[in-house]
Amino acid sequence: MQSRAEDWEVPVHCARCSKAGLIEIRMRVAERDLTFRRCGRCEAQTWETTDGPVPLVHVLELARTR
């Protein structure tokens, strides 16, 4: 798969230290689209859906095998 310039988004800045270019991993868990972001400078970590931030305990609950 080739990357296209229009596929790239503006870098997200860390809410804690303002560093640009967070590590971002997008995935689908239990029919929900989730985004994990981690800052390489201060190590802040967040999980988000299109609705906003999600606590880790909720992500783990989604990932649990039923």
C-alpha positions in Angstrom: 0.0 0.0 0.0 1.4 3.4 -1.0 1.1 6.5 1.2 -0.3 9.6 -0.4 0.3 13.1 0.8 -3.4 13.7 1.4 -3.5 10.7 3.8 -1.3 12.5 6.3 -2.9 14.7 8.9 -1.6 17.7 10.9 0.5 16.5 13.9 -1.4 16.3 17.2 0.2 18.1 20.1 0.5 16.6 23.6 -2.0 18.1 26.1 0.6 17.9 28.9 3.9 19.2 27.4 2.8 20.5 23.9 5.2 18.3 22.0 4.1 17.8 18.4 4.1 14.5 16.6 2.6 12.0 19.1 2.8 8.3 18.4 -0.7 7.4 17.2 -2.2 3.9 16.7 -5.7 3.5 15.3 -7.6 0.2 15.8 -11.0 -1.3 15.9 -12.0 -3.1 19.1 -15.5 -4.7 19.6 -16.9 -2.7 16.7 -15.5 0.6 18.1 -12.9 2.7 16.4 -10.2 3.6 19.0 -7.1 5.8 18.8 -4.2 5.4 21.2 -1.8 8.4 21.5 1.5 8.5 23.4 4.0 11.3 23.9 7.6 10.4 23.5 8.7 13.4 25.7 6.5 13.2 28.8 5.0 9.7 28.2 1.4 10.9 28.5 -1.0 8.3 27.1 -4.6 8.7 26.0 -7.3 6.5 24.4 -10.0 8.2 22.3 -13.1 7.5 20.2 -14.9 9.9 17.9 -16.9 10.9 21.0 -13.8 11.9 23.0 -11.4 10.5 25.6 -12.0 7.0 27.0 -10.6 5.6 30.2 -8.2 2.6 30.0 -10.6 0.5 32.0 -13.3 1.0 29.3 -10.8 0.0 26.6 -9.9 -3.2 28.5 -13.6 -4.0 28.9 -14.1 -3.7 25.2 -11.1 -5.9 24.5 -12.2 -8.6 26.9 -13.3 -11.9 25.2 -17.0 -12.6 25.7 
